[in-house]
């Protein structure tokens, strides 16, 4: 059974690893699920659910039971969810203006 001390040590180690991963800046580096979830400010469960239902970022299948995420894919996922208004978000969800969004253009630009 893990003690509070063990959990604190693991948390500290992950915090240090996460900080070094952010500082690295390598967009092609593959991140573990926990690090990707932290980067997106999501829980691991939410990120896993979004992967299963196809609404999450693109992932890399590393083995039969392990996946990872490229930092580049996480940034692209964030960019794809950026809107200037809730009306724009609703239009994109409804299928409108998708070509402009894919090109990175905003309405009125």
C-alpha positions in Angstrom: 0.0 0.0 0.0 1.3 3.4 -0.9 1.9 5.9 1.9 1.3 9.6 1.8 5.1 10.0 1.7 5.3 7.8 -1.5 2.5 9.8 -3.1 4.2 13.1 -2.3 7.5 11.8 -3.7 5.8 10.7 -6.9 4.0 14.0 -7.2 7.2 15.9 -6.7 9.0 13.8 -9.3 6.2 14.3 -11.8 6.2 18.1 -11.2 9.9 18.2 -11.9 9.5 16.1 -15.1 6.6 18.2 -16.3 8.6 21.4 -15.8 11.5 20.0 -17.8 9.2 18.8 -20.6 7.7 22.3 -20.9 11.1 23.9 -21.0 12.3 21.5 -23.7 9.9 22.9 -26.3 10.3 19.9 -28.6 7.0 19.8 -30.5 7.6 16.2 -31.6 8.3 14.8 -28.1 5.8 12.2 -27.1 4.2 12.9 -23.7 2.6 10.4 -21.3 -1.2 10.7 -20.8 -0.8 12.3 -17.4 1.4 15.0 -18.8 -0.9 15.6 -21.8 -3.9 15.9 -19.5 -2.0 18.3 -17.3 -1.0 20.4 -20.3 -4.6 20.6 -21.4 -5.9 21.2 -17.9 -8.0 18.1 -18.0 -8.2 15.1 -15.8 -6.7 11.9 -17.1 -10.1 10.3 -17.1 -11.5 13.1 -19.3 -8.6 12.9 -21.7 -9.1 9.1 -21.9 -12.8 9.5 -22.5 -12.2 12.1 -25.3 -9.7 9.7 -26.9 -12.3 6.9 -26.9 -15.1 9.0 -28.3 -12.9 10.7 -30.9 -13.2 14.2 -29.5 -9.7 14.5 -28.1 -6.4 15.3 -29.6 -4.6 13.0 -32.0 -2.7 10.3 -30.1 0.2 7.9 -30.8 -0.3 4.2 -30.2 3.0 3.2 -28.5 2.0 -0.4 -27.6 -1.1 -2.5 -27.3 -2.0 -0.9 -24.0 -0.1 2.5 -24.1 -0.7 5.7 -25.9 1.0 9.1 -25.9 0.5 12.5 -27.3 2.9 14.7 -29.3 3.1 18.2 -28.0 2.4 19.4 -31.5 -1.0 17.6 -31.5 -1.9 19.0 -28.1 -1.2 22.6 -29.3 -3.2 21.9 -32.5 -6.1 20.6 -30.4 -6.0 23.7 -28.3 -5.9 25.9 -31.5 -8.9 24.0 -32.9 -11.0 24.9 -29.9 -10.3 28.6 -30.0 -13.2 30.9 -30.8 -13.9 34.6 -30.7 -17.5 34.1 -29.6 -20.0 31.5 -28.5 -21.8 32.2 -31.7 -18.7 31.2 -33.7 -18.3 28.1 -31.6 -22.0 27.1 -32.3 -21.6 27.7 -36.0 -18.4 25.5 -36.2 -20.1 22.8 -34.1 -23.1 22.9 -36.6 -20.7 22.5 -39.5 -20.6 26.1 -40.8 -17.4 28.1 -41.4 -15.3 25.0 -41.1 -13.1 25.8 -44.2 -12.2 29.2 -42.8 -11.3 27.7 -39.4 -9.2 24.9 -41.0 -7.2 27.6 -42.8 -6.8 29.4 -39.5 -8.9 32.4 -40.6 -11.4 34.2 -38.4 -14.6 35.8 -39.6 -14.0 39.4 -40.6 -10.3 38.9 -41.1 
